[in-house]
């Protein structure tokens, strides 16, 4: 291997090859309609093409009235339980909900007090990393992207497992529980290591998780130098984990888990694949875009109470005249929900409480105004009639900002919650699978005769 080679350099040769790829890779869009190919596995109405069965969660966005299918307020059920009722129950008690939801997703029933205590103890037993793992794996190769740190760490944990390729139900469950327990450590320690090297700080701290703390409490405890957090901060982070824990088998990262698991591969490879999917800005990275968009709005709208000025700026965003010039108001709209995203509705009240505690009422008011104005502006400008509403990402970035979480940890926090759903779906695939998931692609390239090299 040549020394001092810049492997990230785009050379003239690579540019030439890139142009060849662009010319070769483009498929006529009309062929998709001609052959009735549903791009993104969605039919012409935007509804997902049915590819499997699940008992883990249900998403409801439409209802039938007089034989006609109509959009309705979004609903989300975990193992048959309405997510709104679950969160209401957690909020009315002093307990945290993420561990309870994880038990529910994995085992199908809400735990008794004794079962929940035993489950928490099991997670606590697994909430540690192999000896010198932080030093040898995380610290020696710090990365600016914590999702890559998570994926690399998960794949490396394969080497520490004595039975990594055993896909029996007990062994896969053990692996999933260990990953659920250690994801917060991998994410937080990855960020601390990167931040240390980035700033060349003289201080470096690694806080061990505390067994009496919930997952949410431990994230804040490990991340902050002084270990301090308020009960409301921990409660809201816990709710965020609950709301991100699961969202049907059809979302990109969970479907990836099913596809990769169906091949018979190991747990570490399946979860690393899901992480690669979640990293994408069209999936787990959207909350960062929302946060940065609002930073841009706050910097360019002089009066946050002037709705006309806000409207004008939102139209500029849609017209690709400002911000990232992508023409998107991030956090608005969802692939499934149209009238409302139940997760955003739940989160809204908690966001208000936290903004009051942090003295950020003006910021919250701006978010509320944009949430109210954006759907109509999008509808008018884009002629969208199915309905557009705020999704979970609209408020989650604001929550993470108020919690003092760095942008680098936004998507990893999503992963800390979603690993519970991925694990449940991996278990479901292994228990009910048997056939590798293998959809069809139609070739639309005409056949050609070979021409020898001398005649080309």
C-alpha positions, -999 to +999 in steps of 0.1 A: +000+000+000+015+034-010+025+057+019+010+091+024-018+085+000-048+107+004-076+081+001-103+108+004-090+128-026-113+131-057-088+127-085-095+135-122-097+098-129-124+094-102-143+123-117-141+106-151-154+074-137-181+092-118-194+107-151-194+072-166-215+060-136-239+089-140-245+082-177-248+045-172-268+044-140-297+067-149-330+048-155-359+064-174-385+074-147-413+065-171-402+028-170-413+027-133-448+036-142-448+014-173-439-017-154-459-007-122-428-007-100-435+010-067-405+030-058-396+030-022-420+000-018-449+025-018-479+023-041-492+053-061-511+066-031-480+066-009-491+035+011-464+010+019-464-022+000-472-051+024-440-072+028-445-090+061-465-095+093-457-083+128-473-082+163-449-057+177-465-024+168-492-008+147-494+025+129-528+040+121-531+070+098-564+063+080-600+052+088-629+040+067-660+061+065-689+049+044-666+026+026-641+053+018-606+054+033-600+088+049-570+103+068-574+104+105-554+115+136-523+093+138-522+065+163-494+043+174-497+010+194-469-010+211-481-046+213-517-034+212-513-006+238-519+030+227-487+049+231-506+078+245-519+057+273-485+042+280-468+076+283-497+089+304-492+060+328-454+065+330-459+103+335-484+098+364-459+077+383-424+084+395-410+055+374-393+057+340-409+041+310-381+030+286-372-001+304-408-011+308-415-005+271-384-025+261-398-054+282-432-050+265-417-049+230-395-080+236-419-102+255-453-090+245-467-081+279-463-052+304-442-065+333-453-068+369-433-049+395-412-080+402-407-088+365-396-052+359-371-052+388-356-085+375-354-070+340-337-039+352-312-059+371-304-079+340-298-048+320-276-034+348-255-066+348-249-061+310-243-024+313-205-025+309-180-029+281-151-054+278-119-046+296-100-017+278-127-015+251-130+023+255-092+028+253-085+003+225-115+006+203-132+040+209-104+063+220-078+051+195-099+059+165-121+089+174-147+098+148-168+129+141-198+108+134-211+089+164-233+066+143-201+053+127-186+049+162-217+029+172-216+007+141-179+000+144-182-007+181-211-031+176-191-050+149-161-052+172-182-066+200-186-097+178-149-105+186-156-105+223-185-129+221-177-166+226-208-176+205-213-147+181-228-168+152-253-188+173-287-177+161-307-197+186-334-177+204-317-177+239-284-166+224-298-138+202-319-125+231-288-124+253-269-105+226-298-081+221-301-073+258-264-067+260-266-042+231-296-025+246-277-021+278-244-009+263-257+014+235-257+045+258-221+038+268-209+034+233-226+067+222-216+088+251-180+075+254-176+079+217-186+116+219-164+123+249-134+107+232-140+127+200-146+160+219-114+154+239-092+150+208-110+178+189-104+203+216-071+189+229-085+193+263-063+184+293-092+168+311-108+135+301-136+119+321-154+086+319-182+081+343-194+046+349-232+041+348-250+038+381-271+007+386-299+026+404-303+049+374-326+044+344-312+045+309-322+082+305-306+092+339-274+073+330-271+091+297-272+125+314-251+113+343-223+100+320-224+129+296-221+158+320-189+165+338-207+174+371-231+144+367-260+167+376-295+167+360-330+177+370-359+152+374-377+169+345-347+166+322-344+129+329-382+123+326-383+140+292-353+122+278-370+090+290-401+099+271-380+106+240-365+071+242-400+056+247-414+075+216-384+064+195-383+028+206-405+014+179-424+024+148-435-006+128-417-031+107-417-009+076-395+020+086-361+018+068-339+007+096-363-019+111-370-033+076-332-035+072-331-055+104-356-080+090-339-082+056-304-088+071-317-111+098-335-133+072-301-142+057-292-160+089-264-137+098-252-127+134-269-102+156-239-077+155-241-076+116-278-071+117-278-043+142-248-026+125-268-026+092-297-010+110-274+017+123-262+024+088-297+029+077-307+051+106-277+074+100-292+086+068-306+122+069-339+109+054-344+087+085-327+093+119-307+124+109-338+146+104-338+161+139-304+177+134-318+194+103-347+208+122-324+222+149-301+238+123-331+252+104-344+269+135-310+283+142-312+298+107-347+311+113-338+327+146-308+344+129-328+358+100-362+366+114-359+398+134-393+396+152-402+360+163-438+372+170-443+387+135-462+359+117-460+376+083-422+378+086-421+341+096-444+332+067-422+350+043-390+333+055-407+298+054-416+305+018-380+313+010-370+280+025-396+262+003-384+281-027-348+270-021-337+306-016-322+302+019-310+278+046-297+246+029-316+254-003-331+219-004-366+234-004-378+215+027-393+227+060-377+200+082-398+183+108-430+188+088-447+158+071-443+121+074-444+091+051-474+076+069-490+102+091-509+131+074-533+146+100-510+142+130-481+123+144-491+110+178-455+111+190-452+148+182-486+154+200-473+136+231-440+154+230-454+189+227-467+192+263-434+179+277-414+204+255-435+232+270-426+221+305-389+219+298-389+253+280-405+269+311-378+253+333-350+265+310-365+300+305-369+294+267-405+304+264-398+326+233-381+297+215-410+274+223-434+301+210-415+303+177-416+265+173-454+266+180-459+293+154-439+275+127-458+243+135-491+261+130-481+281+099-460+256+079-487+231+069-508+257+052-478+273+035-466+239+023-501+230+011-505+263-008-470+263-023-467+226-032-504+218-038-503+189-013-538+179-003-532+148+018-523+169+049-490+178+064-483+179+102-453+181+125-435+148+131-415+136+161-383+152+147-398+187+148-396+188+186-369+163+194-341+185+182-354+214+204-356+190+234-320+178+229-309+214+225-325+223+259-309+192+274-275+204+263-270+174+241-245+179+213-257+176+177-233+146+173-255+126+197-289+134+183-292+104+160-273+080+185-300+089+211-326+078+185-306+046+181-305+041+219-343+041+219-348+022+186-324-007+195-353-021+216-376-022+185-348-036+163-342-063+189-379-073+190-381-074+152-349-095+150-363-120+174-396-120+155-378-127+122-357-155+137-388-171+153-411-168+123-386-167+094-373-194+072-371-177+038-345-151+030-362-118+021-355-114-016-377-090-036-374-088-074-359-061-096-367-060-133-339-055-157-347-029-183-313-030-202-315-045-237-293-075-244-262-070-264-236-090-283-201-092-270-175-072-290-138-082-287-114-057-272-096-052-306-129-040-322-141-016-296 
